[in-house]
Amino acid sequence: MPVLVDGEVVVYESAIINEYLEERYPEPSLMPKSLGLRARARIWIDFCNTRLQAAGGDVAHGREVETAKEKLREHLKTLDKQMAGRNHLIGDYSLADITYVPFFTRQQRYGVTIDQSFPNLKQWLDRLLSRPAVKSTL
């Protein structure tokens, strides 16, 4: 589990760390100004953490693997549909997009291949992983 220590402040859980850093360093902004879009970003962050990562974790740890793989396929179909005609999950590049980078870099560990069977998702994945800030961490 990631932990951030910022002076006297200790924050854990990746989504909460990301929001803390967004508020601590507001430029460049990684969350939309619109309350509605901010809520949508949080919905997609939650989708990644409670559905996609959870099913991936089950595969990686050998828990009900076939059921988890089916859940992963369904979640990836949902994401592929969401990404149709879009460059980013919601409006501009945001914490919602960033949240998915760890999953995409570990897809092999989760027994998933994001290829042309998920064309919209594959294009988004390629865009995310080609960003200089992401590439420098791979």
N, CA, C and O atoms as a GROMACS GRO file, in nm:
protein
  552
    1MET      N    1   0.085  -0.117   0.000
    1MET     CA    2   0.000   0.000   0.000
    1MET      C    3   0.090   0.124   0.000
    1MET      O    4   0.182   0.135   0.081
    2PRO      N    5   0.063   0.217  -0.091
    2PRO     CA    6   0.144   0.338  -0.093
    2PRO      C    7   0.111   0.429   0.026
    2PRO      O    8  -0.003   0.437   0.072
    3VAL      N    9   0.213   0.497   0.073
    3VAL     CA   10   0.199   0.593   0.182
    3VAL      C   11   0.275   0.719   0.145
    3VAL      O   12   0.388   0.711   0.095
    4LEU      N   13   0.215   0.833   0.168
    4LEU     CA   14   0.279   0.961   0.145
    4LEU      C   15   0.298   1.030   0.279
    4LEU      O   16   0.203   1.042   0.357
    5VAL      N   17   0.419   1.076   0.305
    5VAL     CA   18   0.447   1.154   0.426
    5VAL      C   19   0.487   1.294   0.377
    5VAL      O   20   0.586   1.310   0.305
    6ASP      N   21   0.409   1.394   0.418
    6ASP     CA   22   0.432   1.533   0.380
    6ASP      C   23   0.437   1.614   0.509
    6ASP      O   24   0.334   1.664   0.556
    7GLY      N   25   0.557   1.627   0.564
    7GLY     CA   26   0.569   1.693   0.695
    7GLY      C   27   0.501   1.609   0.800
    7GLY      O   28   0.536   1.493   0.821
    8GLU      N   29   0.404   1.667   0.867
    8GLU     CA   30   0.328   1.597   0.971
    8GLU      C   31   0.212   1.516   0.915
    8GLU      O   32   0.147   1.442   0.988
    9VAL      N   33   0.186   1.532   0.788
    9VAL     CA   34   0.070   1.466   0.726
    9VAL      C   35   0.111   1.330   0.671
    9VAL      O   36   0.210   1.318   0.598
   10VAL      N   37   0.035   1.227   0.707
   10VAL     CA   38   0.056   1.093   0.654
   10VAL      C   39  -0.072   1.053   0.584
   10VAL      O   40  -0.180   1.053   0.644
   11VAL      N   41  -0.060   1.018   0.455
   11VAL     CA   42  -0.176   0.981   0.375
   11VAL      C   43  -0.149   0.846   0.311
   11VAL      O   44  -0.040   0.823   0.259
   12TYR      N   45  -0.247   0.758   0.315
   12TYR     CA   46  -0.234   0.630   0.246
   12TYR      C   47  -0.357   0.608   0.158
   12TYR      O   48  -0.457   0.678   0.172
   13GLU      N   49  -0.347   0.511   0.068
   13GLU     CA   50  -0.447   0.476  -0.032
   13GLU      C   51  -0.425   0.568  -0.152
   13GLU      O   52  -0.434   0.690  -0.142
   14SER      N   53  -0.397   0.505  -0.265
   14SER     CA   54  -0.352   0.579  -0.384
   14SER      C   55  -0.449   0.687  -0.430
   14SER      O   56  -0.404   0.796  -0.464
   15ALA      N   57  -0.579   0.661  -0.432
   15ALA     CA   58  -0.674   0.763  -0.478
   15ALA      C   59  -0.673   0.884  -0.385
   15ALA      O   60  -0.684   0.998  -0.431
   16ILE      N   61  -0.660   0.860  -0.255
   16ILE     CA   62  -0.658   0.970  -0.159
   16ILE      C   63  -0.526   1.046  -0.169
   16ILE      O   64  -0.525   1.169  -0.158
   17ILE      N   65  -0.417   0.975  -0.190
   17ILE     CA   66  -0.288   1.041  -0.212
   17ILE      C   67  -0.296   1.131  -0.336
   17ILE      O   68  -0.250   1.245  -0.334
   18ASN      N   69  -0.354   1.079  -0.444
   18ASN     CA   70  -0.366   1.160  -0.565
   18ASN      C   71  -0.446   1.287  -0.542
   18ASN      O   72  -0.407   1.394  -0.588
   19GLU      N   73  -0.558   1.276  -0.471
   19GLU     CA   74  -0.638   1.396  -0.443
   19GLU      C   75  -0.564   1.492  -0.350
   19GLU      O   76  -0.571   1.614  -0.368
   20TYR      N   77  -0.495   1.439  -0.253
   20TYR     CA   78  -0.414   1.524  -0.165
   20TYR      C   79  -0.312   1.603  -0.246
   20TYR      O   80  -0.300   1.724  -0.230
   21LEU      N   81  -0.239   1.532  -0.333
   21LEU     CA   82  -0.137   1.600  -0.415
   21LEU      C   83  -0.200   1.701  -0.510
   21LEU      O   84  -0.141   1.806  -0.536
   22GLU      N   85  -0.318   1.671  -0.562
   22GLU     CA   86  -0.389   1.766  -0.650
   22GLU      C   87  -0.422   1.895  -0.574
   22GLU      O   88  -0.408   2.004  -0.628
   23GLU      N   89  -0.464   1.882  -0.451
   23GLU     CA   90  -0.497   2.000  -0.371
   23GLU      C   91  -0.371   2.071  -0.321
   23GLU      O   92  -0.369   2.193  -0.311
   24ARG      N   93  -0.268   1.995  -0.291
   24ARG     CA   94  -0.143   2.054  -0.241
   24ARG      C   95  -0.069   2.129  -0.351
   24ARG      O   96  -0.010   2.234  -0.326
   25TYR      N   97  -0.073   2.074  -0.473
   25TYR     CA   98  -0.006   2.133  -0.589
   25TYR      C   99  -0.109   2.149  -0.701
   25TYR      O  100  -0.114   2.066  -0.792
   26PRO      N  101  -0.189   2.254  -0.696
   26PRO     CA  102  -0.303   2.267  -0.788
   26PRO      C  103  -0.267   2.300  -0.934
   26PRO      O  104  -0.354   2.300  -1.021
   27GLU      N  105  -0.143   2.327  -0.961
   27GLU     CA  106  -0.102   2.353  -1.101
   27GLU      C  107   0.000   2.252  -1.145
   27GLU      O  108   0.100   2.234  -1.075
   28PRO      N  109  -0.017   2.186  -1.255
   28PRO     CA  110  -0.135   2.193  -1.341
   28PRO      C  111  -0.253   2.119  -1.277
   28PRO      O  112  -0.234   2.019  -1.206
   29SER      N  113  -0.370   2.168  -1.303
   29SER     CA  114  -0.490   2.107  -1.248
   29SER      C  115  -0.515   1.971  -1.311
   29SER      O  116  -0.512   1.956  -1.433
   30LEU      N  117  -0.540   1.872  -1.228
   30LEU     CA  118  -0.568   1.738  -1.277
   30LEU      C  119  -0.710   1.692  -1.243
   30LEU      O  120  -0.745   1.575  -1.259
   31MET      N  121  -0.791   1.786  -1.195
   31MET     CA  122  -0.933   1.759  -1.174
   31MET      C  123  -1.011   1.873  -1.239
   31MET      O  124  -0.969   1.989  -1.234
   32PRO      N  125  -1.124   1.840  -1.301
   32PRO     CA  126  -1.204   1.945  -1.366
   32PRO      C  127  -1.256   2.046  -1.264
   32PRO      O  128  -1.268   2.017  -1.145
   33LYS      N  129  -1.286   2.164  -1.313
   33LYS     CA  130  -1.345   2.268  -1.226
   33LYS      C  131  -1.493   2.240  -1.201
   33LYS      O  132  -1.543   2.267  -1.092
   34SER      N  133  -1.561   2.187  -1.301
   34SER     CA  134  -1.704   2.158  -1.290
   34SER      C  135  -1.730   2.050  -1.185
   34SER      O  136  -1.665   1.945  -1.185
   35LEU      N  137  -1.823   2.078  -1.094
   35LEU     CA  138  -1.856   1.979  -0.991
   35LEU      C  139  -1.908   1.850  -1.051
   35LEU      O  140  -1.878   1.741  -1.001
   36GLY      N  141  -1.986   1.860  -1.158
   36GLY     CA  142  -2.039   1.741  -1.224
   36GLY      C  143  -1.927   1.655  -1.281
   36GLY      O  144  -1.929   1.532  -1.266
   37LEU      N  145  -1.831   1.718  -1.347
   37LEU     CA  146  -1.719   1.642  -1.404
   37LEU      C  147  -1.627   1.588  -1.294
   37LEU      O  148  -1.570   1.480  -1.309
   38ARG      N  149  -1.614   1.662  -1.186
   38ARG     CA  150  -1.535   1.612  -1.073
   38ARG      C  151  -1.599   1.484  -1.017
   38ARG      O  152  -1.530   1.387  -0.985
   39ALA      N  153  -1.731   1.486  -1.007
   39ALA     CA  154  -1.802   1.367  -0.960
   39ALA      C  155  -1.782   1.252  -1.057
   39ALA      O  156  -1.760   1.138  -1.014
   40ARG      N  157  -1.789   1.278  -1.188
   40ARG     CA  158  -1.766   1.173  -1.288
   40ARG      C  159  -1.624   1.117  -1.276
   40ARG      O  160  -1.604   0.996  -1.285
   41ALA      N  161  -1.527   1.204  -1.254
   41ALA     CA  162  -1.389   1.158  -1.236
   41ALA      C  163  -1.382   1.063  -1.117
   41ALA      O  164  -1.319   0.958  -1.126
   42ARG      N  165  -1.445   1.100  -1.008
   42ARG     CA  166  -1.442   1.015  -0.889
   42ARG      C  167  -1.513   0.881  -0.912
   42ARG      O  168  -1.472   0.779  -0.858
   43ILE      N  169  -1.619   0.883  -0.992
   43ILE     CA  170  -1.689   0.758  -1.026
   43ILE      C  171  -1.594   0.664  -1.100
   43ILE      O  172  -1.588   0.545  -1.070
   44TRP      N  173  -1.520   0.718  -1.198
   44TRP     CA  174  -1.427   0.633  -1.274
   44TRP      C  175  -1.307   0.591  -1.191
   44TRP      O  176  -1.253   0.482  -1.212
   45ILE      N  177  -1.264   0.674  -1.099
   45ILE     CA  178  -1.157   0.634  -1.006
   45ILE      C  179  -1.206   0.518  -0.920
   45ILE      O  180  -1.135   0.420  -0.900
   46ASP      N  181  -1.327   0.530  -0.869
   46ASP     CA  182  -1.386   0.423  -0.789
   46ASP      C  183  -1.402   0.296  -0.872
   46ASP      O  184  -1.375   0.186  -0.822
   47PHE      N  185  -1.445   0.309  -0.997
   47PHE     CA  186  -1.460   0.192  -1.085
   47PHE      C  187  -1.328   0.118  -1.097
   47PHE      O  188  -1.324  -0.005  -1.090
   48CYS      N  189  -1.221   0.191  -1.116
   48CYS     CA  190  -1.089   0.128  -1.128
   48CYS      C  191  -1.052   0.056  -0.998
   48CYS      O  192  -1.011  -0.060  -1.001
   49ASN      N  193  -1.066   0.123  -0.888
   49ASN     CA  194  -1.020   0.069  -0.760
   49ASN      C  195  -1.106  -0.043  -0.705
   49ASN      O  196  -1.054  -0.141  -0.652
   50THR      N  197  -1.239  -0.031  -0.718
   50THR     CA  198  -1.327  -0.129  -0.656
   50THR      C  199  -1.371  -0.241  -0.749
   50THR      O  200  -1.421  -0.344  -0.703
   51ARG      N  201  -1.354  -0.222  -0.878
   51ARG     CA  202  -1.395  -0.326  -0.972
   51ARG      C  203  -1.275  -0.385  -1.047
   51ARG      O  204  -1.244  -0.503  -1.034
   52LEU      N  205  -1.210  -0.300  -1.126
   52LEU     CA  206  -1.101  -0.348  -1.213
   52LEU      C  207  -0.983  -0.400  -1.131
   52LEU      O  208  -0.939  -0.513  -1.150
   53GLN      N  209  -0.933  -0.319  -1.040
   53GLN     CA  210  -0.819  -0.361  -0.958
   53GLN      C  211  -0.857  -0.477  -0.866
   53GLN      O  212  -0.777  -0.567  -0.842
   54ALA      N  213  -0.979  -0.476  -0.816
   54ALA     CA  214  -1.022  -0.584  -0.727
   54ALA      C  215  -1.024  -0.717  -0.801
   54ALA      O  216  -0.975  -0.818  -0.750
   55ALA      N  217  -1.081  -0.719  -0.922
   55ALA     CA  218  -1.084  -0.843  -1.000
   55ALA      C  219  -0.941  -0.883  -1.040
   55ALA      O  220  -0.907  -1.002  -1.036
   56GLY      N  221  -0.859  -0.786  -1.078
   56GLY     CA  222  -0.720  -0.816  -1.111
   56GLY      C  223  -0.645  -0.874  -0.993
   56GLY      O  224  -0.566  -0.967  -1.008
   57GLY      N  225  -0.669  -0.820  -0.876
   57GLY     CA  226  -0.606  -0.872  -0.754
   57GLY      C  227  -0.648  -1.015  -0.726
   57GLY      O  228  -0.567  -1.096  -0.682
   58ASP      N  229  -0.776  -1.046  -0.752
   58ASP     CA  230  -0.821  -1.184  -0.733
   58ASP      C  231  -0.747  -1.279  -0.827
   58ASP      O  232  -0.707  -1.387  -0.786
   59VAL      N  233  -0.729  -1.238  -0.952
   59VAL     CA  234  -0.654  -1.322  -1.047
   59VAL      C  235  -0.511  -1.338  -0.998
   59VAL      O  236  -0.459  -1.450  -0.991
   60ALA      N  237  -0.446  -1.228  -0.965
   60ALA     CA  238  -0.305  -1.232  -0.925
   60ALA      C  239  -0.282  -1.316  -0.800
   60ALA      O  240  -0.175  -1.374  -0.783
   61HIS      N  241  -0.381  -1.323  -0.712
   61HIS     CA  242  -0.366  -1.396  -0.587
   61HIS      C  243  -0.438  -1.532  -0.587
   61HIS      O  244  -0.451  -1.596  -0.483
   62GLY      N  245  -0.485  -1.574  -0.706
   62GLY     CA  246  -0.544  -1.707  -0.719
   62GLY      C  247  -0.678  -1.726  -0.651
   62GLY      O  248  -0.710  -1.837  -0.610
   63ARG      N  249  -0.756  -1.620  -0.638
   63ARG     CA  250  -0.887  -1.630  -0.574
   63ARG      C  251  -0.996  -1.632  -0.681
   63ARG      O  252  -1.014  -1.536  -0.756
   64GLU      N  253  -1.069  -1.743  -0.689
   64GLU     CA  254  -1.180  -1.756  -0.785
   64GLU      C  255  -1.139  -1.697  -0.921
   64GLU      O  256  -1.205  -1.608  -0.973
   65VAL      N  257  -1.031  -1.750  -0.976
   65VAL     CA  258  -0.965  -1.692  -1.093
   65VAL      C  259  -1.058  -1.682  -1.213
   65VAL      O  260  -1.062  -1.578  -1.278
   66GLU      N  261  -1.131  -1.787  -1.245
   66GLU     CA  262  -1.217  -1.782  -1.365
   66GLU      C  263  -1.327  -1.678  -1.351
   66GLU      O  264  -1.359  -1.606  -1.446
   67THR      N  265  -1.386  -1.669  -1.233
   67THR     CA  266  -1.488  -1.567  -1.208
   67THR      C  267  -1.427  -1.428  -1.217
   67THR      O  268  -1.486  -1.337  -1.276
   68ALA      N  269  -1.309  -1.410  -1.161
   68ALA     CA  270  -1.241  -1.280  -1.164
   68ALA      C  271  -1.205  -1.242  -1.307
   68ALA      O  272  -1.218  -1.125  -1.345
   69LYS      N  273  -1.161  -1.339  -1.388
   69LYS     CA  274  -1.127  -1.309  -1.528
   69LYS      C  275  -1.251  -1.265  -1.605
   69LYS      O  276  -1.244  -1.175  -1.689
   70GLU      N  277  -1.364  -1.328  -1.578
   70GLU     CA  278  -1.488  -1.287  -1.645
   70GLU      C  279  -1.526  -1.145  -1.603
   70GLU      O  280  -1.568  -1.065  -1.686
   71LYS      N  281  -1.513  -1.115  -1.475
   71LYS     CA  282  -1.540  -0.979  -1.428
   71LYS      C  283  -1.448  -0.879  -1.497
   71LYS      O  284  -1.491  -0.772  -1.539
   72LEU      N  285  -1.320  -0.914  -1.509
   72LEU     CA  286  -1.225  -0.826  -1.578
   72LEU      C  287  -1.269  -0.800  -1.721
   72LEU      O  288  -1.267  -0.685  -1.767
   73ARG      N  289  -1.309  -0.905  -1.793
   73ARG     CA  290  -1.354  -0.886  -1.932
   73ARG      C  291  -1.473  -0.791  -1.938
   73ARG      O  292  -1.479  -0.704  -2.024
   74GLU      N  293  -1.566  -0.807  -1.846
   74GLU     CA  294  -1.685  -0.719  -1.845
   74GLU      C  295  -1.645  -0.575  -1.813
   74GLU      O  296  -1.696  -0.482  -1.875
   75HIS      N  297  -1.556  -0.558  -1.717
   75HIS     CA  298  -1.512  -0.423  -1.682
   75HIS      C  299  -1.436  -0.358  -1.798
   75HIS      O  300  -1.452  -0.239  -1.823
   76LEU      N  301  -1.356  -0.436  -1.867
   76LEU     CA  302  -1.282  -0.383  -1.982
   76LEU      C  303  -1.377  -0.346  -2.095
   76LEU      O  304  -1.354  -0.248  -2.165
   77LYS      N  305  -1.484  -0.423  -2.114
   77LYS     CA  306  -1.586  -0.388  -2.214
   77LYS      C  307  -1.651  -0.255  -2.178
   77LYS      O  308  -1.674  -0.171  -2.266
   78THR      N  309  -1.680  -0.236  -2.050
   78THR     CA  310  -1.739  -0.109  -2.005
   78THR      C  311  -1.645   0.007  -2.035
   78THR      O  312  -1.689   0.110  -2.086
   79LEU      N  313  -1.518  -0.010  -2.005
   79LEU     CA  314  -1.420   0.096  -2.032
   79LEU      C  315  -1.406   0.121  -2.182
   79LEU      O  316  -1.396   0.236  -2.225
   80ASP      N  317  -1.404   0.015  -2.261
   80ASP     CA  318  -1.392   0.031  -2.405
   80ASP      C  319  -1.509   0.113  -2.459
   80ASP      O  320  -1.492   0.201  -2.544
   81LYS      N  321  -1.627   0.082  -2.410
   81LYS     CA  322  -1.747   0.158  -2.452
   81LYS      C  323  -1.736   0.304  -2.409
   81LYS      O  324  -1.768   0.394  -2.487
   82GLN      N  325  -1.690   0.329  -2.288
   82GLN     CA  326  -1.675   0.466  -2.238
   82GLN      C  327  -1.576   0.546  -2.323
   82GLN      O  328  -1.596   0.665  -2.345
   83MET      N  329  -1.472   0.480  -2.370
   83MET     CA  330  -1.365   0.550  -2.442
   83MET      C  331  -1.396   0.572  -2.590
   83MET      O  332  -1.317   0.637  -2.659
   84ALA      N  333  -1.507   0.522  -2.640
   84ALA     CA  334  -1.543   0.542  -2.781
   84ALA      C  335  -1.554   0.692  -2.811
   84ALA      O  336  -1.634   0.763  -2.749
   85GLY      N  337  -1.474   0.738  -2.904
   85GLY     CA  338  -1.479   0.878  -2.945
   85GLY      C  339  -1.418   0.976  -2.846
   85GLY      O  340  -1.438   1.096  -2.859
   86ARG      N  341  -1.346   0.926  -2.748
   86ARG     CA  342  -1.286   1.012  -2.645
   86ARG      C  343  -1.135   0.995  -2.642
   86ARG      O  344  -1.081   0.890  -2.678
   87ASN      N  345  -1.068   1.101  -2.599
   87ASN     CA  346  -0.924   1.092  -2.572
   87ASN      C  347  -0.897   1.061  -2.426
   87ASN      O  348  -0.795   1.001  -2.393
   88HIS      N  349  -0.990   1.103  -2.339
   88HIS     CA  350  -0.973   1.084  -2.194
   88HIS      C  351  -1.107   1.043  -2.135
   88HIS      O  352  -1.211   1.060  -2.198
   89LEU      N  353  -1.104   0.989  -2.015
   89LEU     CA  354  -1.228   0.941  -1.953
   89LEU      C  355  -1.334   1.048  -1.940
   89LEU      O  356  -1.451   1.026  -1.973
   90ILE      N  357  -1.294   1.164  -1.893
   90ILE     CA  358  -1.390   1.274  -1.874
   90ILE      C  359  -1.323   1.404  -1.917
   90ILE      O  360  -1.230   1.449  -1.851
   91GLY      N  361  -1.367   1.463  -2.023
   91GLY     CA  362  -1.308   1.590  -2.066
   91GLY      C  363  -1.159   1.579  -2.090
   91GLY      O  364  -1.114   1.499  -2.171
   92ASP      N  365  -1.083   1.661  -2.019
   92ASP     CA  366  -0.938   1.665  -2.034
   92ASP      C  367  -0.871   1.557  -1.949
   92ASP      O  368  -0.934   1.494  -1.864
   93TYR      N  369  -0.743   1.537  -1.973
   93TYR     CA  370  -0.660   1.446  -1.894
   93TYR      C  371  -0.677   1.480  -1.747
   93TYR      O  372  -0.669   1.597  -1.708
   94SER      N  373  -0.699   1.377  -1.664
   94SER     CA  374  -0.729   1.404  -1.523
   94SER      C  375  -0.681   1.288  -1.435
   94SER      O  376  -0.624   1.190  -1.483
   95LEU      N  377  -0.705   1.303  -1.305
   95LEU     CA  378  -0.674   1.196  -1.212
   95LEU      C  379  -0.748   1.067  -1.248
   95LEU      O  380  -0.702   0.957  -1.217
   96ALA      N  381  -0.864   1.081  -1.312
   96ALA     CA  382  -0.938   0.961  -1.355
   96ALA      C  383  -0.852   0.878  -1.449
   96ALA      O  384  -0.843   0.757  -1.434
   97ASP      N  385  -0.788   0.943  -1.547
   97ASP     CA  386  -0.701   0.870  -1.640
   97ASP      C  387  -0.579   0.814  -1.568
   97ASP      O  388  -0.543   0.698  -1.587
   98ILE      N  389  -0.517   0.895  -1.486
   98ILE     CA  390  -0.396   0.855  -1.415
   98ILE      C  391  -0.418   0.731  -1.330
   98ILE      O  392  -0.330   0.647  -1.318
   99THR      N  393  -0.536   0.720  -1.273
   99THR     CA  394  -0.569   0.606  -1.186
   99THR      C  395  -0.554   0.472  -1.256
   99THR      O  396  -0.524   0.372  -1.192
  100TYR      N  397  -0.574   0.469  -1.387
  100TYR     CA  398  -0.569   0.343  -1.462
  100TYR      C  399  -0.429   0.301  -1.503
  100TYR      O  400  -0.409   0.186  -1.542
  101VAL      N  401  -0.332   0.390  -1.497
  101VAL     CA  402  -0.197   0.358  -1.543
  101VAL      C  403  -0.140   0.235  -1.471
  101VAL      O  404  -0.088   0.147  -1.539
  102PRO      N  405  -0.147   0.224  -1.339
  102PRO     CA  406  -0.092   0.104  -1.274
  102PRO      C  407  -0.156  -0.026  -1.323
  102PRO      O  408  -0.088  -0.127  -1.340
  103PHE      N  409  -0.287  -0.024  -1.345
  103PHE     CA  410  -0.351  -0.146  -1.396
  103PHE      C  411  -0.296  -0.181  -1.533
  103PHE      O  412  -0.262  -0.297  -1.559
  104PHE      N  413  -0.286  -0.082  -1.621
  104PHE     CA  414  -0.238  -0.108  -1.757
  104PHE      C  415  -0.095  -0.160  -1.757
  104PHE      O  416  -0.060  -0.245  -1.840
  105THR      N  417  -0.012  -0.111  -1.668
  105THR     CA  418   0.126  -0.157  -1.665
  105THR      C  419   0.139  -0.297  -1.604
  105THR      O  420   0.242  -0.363  -1.619
  106ARG      N  421   0.034  -0.343  -1.536
  106ARG     CA  422   0.035  -0.476  -1.475
  106ARG      C  423  -0.061  -0.574  -1.542
  106ARG      O  424  -0.090  -0.679  -1.486
  107GLN      N  425  -0.109  -0.541  -1.659
  107GLN     CA  426  -0.212  -0.624  -1.722
  107GLN      C  427  -0.170  -0.770  -1.736
  107GLN      O  428  -0.253  -0.860  -1.724
  108GLN      N  429  -0.043  -0.794  -1.761
  108GLN     CA  430   0.005  -0.932  -1.775
  108GLN      C  431  -0.012  -1.008  -1.643
  108GLN      O  432  -0.050  -1.125  -1.642
  109ARG      N  433   0.017  -0.941  -1.533
  109ARG     CA  434   0.002  -1.001  -1.401
  109ARG      C  435  -0.144  -1.043  -1.375
  109ARG      O  436  -0.170  -1.139  -1.302
  110TYR      N  437  -0.237  -0.968  -1.436
  110TYR     CA  438  -0.379  -0.994  -1.416
  110TYR      C  439  -0.436  -1.087  -1.523
  110TYR      O  440  -0.557  -1.111  -1.526
  111GLY      N  441  -0.349  -1.139  -1.610
  111GLY     CA  442  -0.395  -1.231  -1.713
  111GLY      C  443  -0.480  -1.165  -1.820
  111GLY      O  444  -0.568  -1.229  -1.878
  112VAL      N  445  -0.454  -1.039  -1.847
  112VAL     CA  446  -0.532  -0.962  -1.942
  112VAL      C  447  -0.442  -0.914  -2.054
  112VAL      O  448  -0.325  -0.880  -2.032
  113THR      N  449  -0.497  -0.912  -2.174
  113THR     CA  450  -0.428  -0.849  -2.285
  113THR      C  451  -0.522  -0.747  -2.345
  113THR      O  452  -0.630  -0.782  -2.394
  114ILE      N  453  -0.482  -0.622  -2.341
  114ILE     CA  454  -0.564  -0.517  -2.401
  114ILE      C  455  -0.510  -0.495  -2.541
  114ILE      O  456  -0.407  -0.432  -2.563
  115ASP      N  457  -0.585  -0.551  -2.636
  115ASP     CA  458  -0.544  -0.546  -2.775
  115ASP      C  459  -0.659  -0.492  -2.860
  115ASP      O  460  -0.746  -0.422  -2.809
  116GLN      N  461  -0.660  -0.524  -2.987
  116GLN     CA  462  -0.762  -0.471  -3.077
  116GLN      C  463  -0.902  -0.526  -3.050
  116GLN      O  464  -0.998  -0.480  -3.112
  117SER      N  465  -0.915  -0.623  -2.961
  117SER     CA  466  -1.049  -0.666  -2.922
  117SER      C  467  -1.117  -0.559  -2.835
  117SER      O  468  -1.238  -0.562  -2.816
  118PHE      N  469  -1.038  -0.466  -2.784
  118PHE     CA  470  -1.086  -0.348  -2.711
  118PHE      C  471  -1.025  -0.225  -2.779
  118PHE      O  472  -0.937  -0.161  -2.720
  119PRO      N  473  -1.068  -0.191  -2.900
  119PRO     CA  474  -0.996  -0.089  -2.977
  119PRO      C  475  -0.991   0.049  -2.911
  119PRO      O  476  -0.887   0.115  -2.916
  120ASN      N  477  -1.099   0.094  -2.851
  120ASN     CA  478  -1.100   0.226  -2.788
  120ASN      C  479  -1.011   0.228  -2.664
  120ASN      O  480  -0.938   0.324  -2.640
  121LEU      N  481  -1.019   0.122  -2.589
  121LEU     CA  482  -0.937   0.107  -2.469
  121LEU      C  483  -0.788   0.098  -2.505
  121LEU      O  484  -0.704   0.158  -2.438
  122LYS      N  485  -0.758   0.025  -2.611
  122LYS     CA  486  -0.619   0.010  -2.655
  122LYS      C  487  -0.560   0.145  -2.696
  122LYS      O  488  -0.446   0.175  -2.660
  123GLN      N  489  -0.636   0.225  -2.769
  123GLN     CA  490  -0.587   0.358  -2.809
  123GLN      C  491  -0.563   0.446  -2.687
  123GLN      O  492  -0.463   0.518  -2.681
  124TRP      N  493  -0.654   0.441  -2.590
  124TRP     CA  494  -0.639   0.521  -2.468
  124TRP      C  495  -0.516   0.474  -2.391
  124TRP      O  496  -0.436   0.555  -2.346
  125LEU      N  497  -0.503   0.343  -2.375
  125LEU     CA  498  -0.387   0.286  -2.307
  125LEU      C  499  -0.258   0.333  -2.372
  125LEU      O  500  -0.166   0.377  -2.304
  126ASP      N  501  -0.250   0.325  -2.504
  126ASP     CA  502  -0.129   0.368  -2.575
  126ASP      C  503  -0.101   0.516  -2.552
  126ASP      O  504   0.014   0.556  -2.533
  127ARG      N  505  -0.206   0.599  -2.554
  127ARG     CA  506  -0.188   0.743  -2.527
  127ARG      C  507  -0.137   0.766  -2.386
  127ARG      O  508  -0.046   0.846  -2.364
  128LEU      N  509  -0.196   0.697  -2.289
  128LEU     CA  510  -0.154   0.716  -2.150
  128LEU      C  511  -0.009   0.674  -2.129
  128LEU      O  512   0.069   0.746  -2.067
  129LEU      N  513   0.027   0.557  -2.180
  129LEU     CA  514   0.161   0.506  -2.156
  129LEU      C  515   0.268   0.580  -2.236
  129LEU      O  516   0.387   0.568  -2.207
  130SER      N  517   0.227   0.657  -2.337
  130SER     CA  518   0.325   0.733  -2.414
  130SER      C  519   0.347   0.874  -2.359
  130SER      O  520   0.433   0.947  -2.408
  131ARG      N  521   0.271   0.913  -2.259
  131ARG     CA  522   0.291   1.045  -2.198
  131ARG      C  523   0.430   1.049  -2.134
  131ARG      O  524   0.469   0.954  -2.066
  132PRO      N  525   0.505   1.156  -2.154
  132PRO     CA  526   0.642   1.163  -2.099
  132PRO      C  527   0.649   1.134  -1.949
  132PRO      O  528   0.739   1.062  -1.905
  133ALA      N  529   0.556   1.186  -1.871
  133ALA     CA  530   0.561   1.164  -1.725
  133ALA      C  531   0.540   1.017  -1.692
  133ALA      O  532   0.594   0.967  -1.593
  134VAL      N  533   0.462   0.946  -1.772
  134VAL     CA  534   0.439   0.804  -1.749
  134VAL      C  535   0.558   0.723  -1.800
  134VAL      O  536   0.609   0.635  -1.732
  135LYS      N  537   0.600   0.754  -1.922
  135LYS     CA  538   0.714   0.681  -1.981
  135LYS      C  539   0.836   0.684  -1.892
  135LYS      O  540   0.910   0.586  -1.883
  136SER      N  541   0.858   0.796  -1.825
  136SER     CA  542   0.978   0.808  -1.741
  136SER      C  543   0.973   0.716  -1.619
  136SER      O  544   1.076   0.696  -1.554
  137THR      N  545   0.856   0.661  -1.587
  137THR     CA  546   0.844   0.573  -1.471
  137THR      C  547   0.841   0.425  -1.508
  137THR      O  548   0.846   0.340  -1.420
  138LEU      N  549   0.833   0.395  -1.636
  138LEU     CA  550   0.822   0.256  -1.679
  138LEU      C  551   0.956   0.188  -1.689
  138LEU      O  552   0.963   0.070  -1.724
   0.00000   0.00000   0.00000
